[in-house]
Amino acid sequence: MDSMDELNENSDSESLFQQMLEKYYASHDKYSIRISWHTQHAFENILDLKGFRHSISKNLEEEKIEEPITSFPLGYFQIEQPSRIRYAYLIFLFTILERRVRAVVKLTLELKKDAPKELSDYKGAFLDRVRQFMLDNMDFDISTYAEWQQVMLFQKVRDCIIHCGGNIHESRDKNYLQSLADKGIFELNGNGYIRINKDFCGEMESIVHSFISVGLEKLYYKLWDIESQGDTNN
């Protein structure tokens, strides 16, 4: 091989390396942009909801008199009504989380056209179905991460509100929810209904934001691996 051929070969190698490098950064940027978008969307939505949360406290809890009154109607107004309005707050908050997770599911199906199952093929609570979907389609068990464990707590509280009106005795997760109450995560009234205070709402906000910004990032980089493998095979 003469010097000119060697020079051309080196140029081709450098060109190929540059192309691979550009592709790497393009893929990295694409998935980083997606995470940034999700995080920004969650941040903006949660900020919107915070106004609702603060208004509940301002208009209801701040009007409590010094001595707690348990008789109807003042007892209901002071103790039960703020909690029940916060039920709606948590439901709104969960929709933010669910929409972001469904976006990852949709992209997974687009990348893996031979996916064995769709999300609708699974039974159970939403996040339980997502976990199994990711395990089957991506060979990735997200439940091993701390962010997942935290967001599962939120789902169980939300499911109890949606399906049982907040009464843990009617929930399929009764024992788990009782353990949370025993730990002081939230209170129960005398009939077993969950009482939600403003601090609990703030904690759930943090959990949702953490899962979207950290947990979903793990899923997106797994998708990046799948896409890269597909390009290699082609």
PyMOL commands that set and color helices and strands:
alter all, ss='L'
color gray80, all
select helices_A, chain A and resi 3-59+61-63+74-111+119-121+126-138+142-144+146-164+168-170+174-182+198-233
alter helices_A, ss='H'
color red, helices_A
select strands_A, chain A and resi 187-188+194-195
alter strands_A, ss='S'
color yellow, strands_A
deselect
rebuild
show_as cartoon
